[in-house]
Amino acid sequence: MSRIFTTSVAAVYPLYVAKLERKGRTRAELDEAIEWLTGFDDAALEKHLDAGTTFEGFFADAHLNPNASLITGVVCGVRVEQIEDPLMQRIRYLDKLVDELARGRPMTKVLRA
């Protein structure tokens, strides 16, 4: 099992926020992308962050967007569409959304609208 599975989302979330804010994006945009991917509204996301939920628990509670499979590309040198472990793939989907936001991609494209 990968160490990221037992890492709390709250430990990584500030890193996502910092990365996006350095690139001129906002926490609100990050939260919107997370809500699109997981179905968690602001209150549910905050609950998971406050509780120190692990990535494993976070994605176990999530209702993954049916269009999540449209997320393709490379994260950490690996094509997300070829990752076999479902949990690792979901974590990488989130990483990919953060990367796309950081690169200035329009929100409509990030959310596969």
Buried (B, 14 or more C-beta within 10 A) or exposed (E): EEEBBEBBBBEBBEEBBEBBBEEEBEBEBBBBBBBBBBEBEEEBBEEBBEEEBBBBBBBEBBEBBEEBEEBEEEBEEEEBBEBEEEBBBBBBBBBBBBBBBBEEBEBEEBBBE
